[in-house]
Amino acid sequence: MNQMHYIKGIFMVPFFILSLVAMTSCSTSTSSITEQEVKDLFNSFFYELSVDTEGRDGVYELITSDYYLFENEKKYSMPEFLDFIATIDIVDDNWMFSDFDISIDENSAHVTLKNTGRFIVNAESGRQQLDYDWLESAYIVREDGELKFKFYFSDTVYMTATDL
């Protein structure tokens, strides 16, 4: 009987090793998304939308092909949103993000945050400063190894305009 256990053991060890190798080779080497990566994506996104960035074409590298945004009670694709903001004569812009709440898994993240924005614009009545507070949320996915926005929601909770 002992010899039978020994023979079974000889066959079981290679089977166990092969099974272990097969399981580890099938697993992905993708690491989980970090909160810092998510925050960096927000900073890059708004940098690309800034008036200080010529062309704004870099924003397309940060979104999925089926990306859309809800803003001003309207659904926008990125080209539609860029057309919308092009109708505003923005001289200067600044955003500050706070109150991040980030839920992460290996290939996606859901984010809620507060976004405070200040814009200097040339309006029909003259130069104005526009101050906004938005509550926002976004769904971010890993696509081809890069984090990208798939969906963005922005709700204005405060807005004021001051003549300059």
C-alpha positions in Angstrom: 0.0 0.0 0.0 2.8 2.5 0.8 4.3 1.8 -2.6 1.0 2.7 -4.2 0.8 6.1 -2.4 4.4 6.7 -3.5 3.5 6.0 -7.2 0.4 8.3 -6.9 2.5 11.0 -5.4 5.0 10.9 -8.2 2.2 11.4 -10.8 0.4 14.1 -8.7 3.4 16.4 -8.2 4.0 17.1 -12.0 0.2 17.4 -12.5 0.1 20.0 -9.6 3.0 21.9 -11.1 1.6 22.0 -14.6 -1.8 23.1 -13.2 -0.1 25.9 -11.3 1.9 27.1 -14.3 -1.3 27.0 -16.5 -3.2 29.1 -13.9 -0.6 31.7 -13.5 0.1 32.1 -17.3 -3.6 32.7 -17.9 -3.8 35.5 -15.4 -3.4 39.1 -16.6 -0.5 41.1 -15.5 -2.7 44.2 -15.2 -2.4 46.0 -11.9 -5.3 47.8 -10.2 -5.9 51.4 -11.1 -4.7 53.8 -8.4 -6.4 56.9 -7.1 -3.4 59.0 -8.2 -3.8 57.7 -11.8 -7.5 58.7 -11.7 -6.6 62.2 -10.4 -3.9 62.6 -13.0 -6.4 61.7 -15.7 -8.7 64.5 -14.5 -5.8 67.0 -14.5 -4.8 65.9 -18.1 -8.4 66.1 -19.3 -9.0 69.6 -18.1 -5.5 70.7 -19.2 -6.5 69.6 -22.7 -9.8 71.6 -22.4 -8.1 74.7 -21.2 -7.8 77.8 -23.4 -4.1 77.6 -22.7 -3.9 74.4 -24.8 -3.8 75.0 -28.5 -6.1 72.8 -30.6 -7.6 70.7 -27.8 -7.1 67.6 -29.9 -5.2 65.8 -27.1 -8.5 65.3 -25.3 -9.4 62.5 -27.8 -6.5 60.5 -26.4 -8.2 60.6 -23.0 -11.7 59.4 -24.0 -13.2 56.2 -25.4 -14.7 56.3 -28.9 -18.2 56.1 -27.4 -17.6 58.8 -24.8 -20.4 61.2 -23.9 -21.0 63.9 -21.4 -24.1 65.3 -19.7 -23.8 69.0 -19.1 -26.3 71.9 -19.1 -29.2 69.3 -19.2 -27.9 68.0 -22.6 -26.0 65.0 -23.8 -22.8 65.9 -25.8 -20.3 63.9 -27.7 -16.8 65.3 -27.4 -17.0 67.1 -30.8 -20.4 68.6 -29.8 -19.0 69.8 -26.5 -15.9 71.3 -28.1 -18.2 73.1 -30.6 -20.3 74.4 -27.6 -17.4 75.8 -25.7 -16.0 77.3 -28.8 -19.0 79.6 -28.8 -17.8 81.2 -25.6 -15.0 83.8 -25.8 -12.9 82.4 -22.8 -9.9 84.5 -22.0 -8.7 82.5 -18.9 -9.8 79.4 -17.1 -9.0 77.6 -13.9 -10.4 74.5 -12.2 -9.9 73.1 -8.7 -11.0 69.6 -7.8 -12.0 68.4 -4.3 -14.0 65.9 -2.4 -12.9 63.0 -4.6 -14.7 59.7 -3.9 -13.2 57.0 -6.1 -14.2 53.4 -6.4 -11.7 51.2 -8.3 -11.3 47.8 -9.6 -8.8 46.3 -12.0 -10.2 47.8 -15.2 -12.4 50.7 -14.3 -13.1 53.4 -11.8 -16.1 55.5 -10.8 -15.5 58.9 -9.5 -17.5 61.6 -7.8 -16.1 65.0 -7.0 -16.6 68.7 -6.6 -15.2 70.9 -9.4 -14.8 74.7 -8.8 -14.2 76.7 -11.9 -13.3 80.3 -12.7 -13.5 81.8 -16.1 -12.8 85.2 -17.5 -14.9 85.7 -20.6 -15.6 88.4 -23.1 -19.4 88.7 -23.1 -21.7 91.1 -25.1 -21.8 93.4 -22.0 -18.0 93.3 -21.6 -15.5 91.2 -19.7 -16.9 89.0 -16.9 -15.7 86.6 -14.3 -17.8 83.5 -14.1 -17.5 81.3 -11.0 -19.0 77.8 -10.9 -19.4 74.9 -8.6 -20.2 71.6 -10.2 -20.9 68.2 -8.7 -19.5 65.7 -11.1 -19.2 62.0 -11.7 -17.3 60.0 -14.3 -16.8 56.4 -15.4 -13.3 55.6 -16.4 -12.1 52.4 -18.1 -8.8 50.9 -19.0 -8.6 50.7 -22.8 -5.5 49.3 -24.6 -3.6 49.7 -21.3 -4.6 53.4 -20.8 -7.2 55.0 -18.6 -9.9 56.8 -20.5 -13.1 58.6 -19.7 -16.2 56.7 -21.0 -18.8 58.9 -19.4 -18.9 62.3 -17.6 -21.8 63.9 -15.8 -21.6 67.5 -14.6 -24.3 69.4 -12.6 -24.0 73.1 -11.9 -24.9 73.7 -8.2 -23.6 77.3 -8.1 -22.9 80.0 -10.7 -22.3 83.7 -10.5 -21.2 86.3 -13.0 -19.3 89.5 -12.1 -18.6 92.4 -14.4 -14.9 93.3 -14.6 
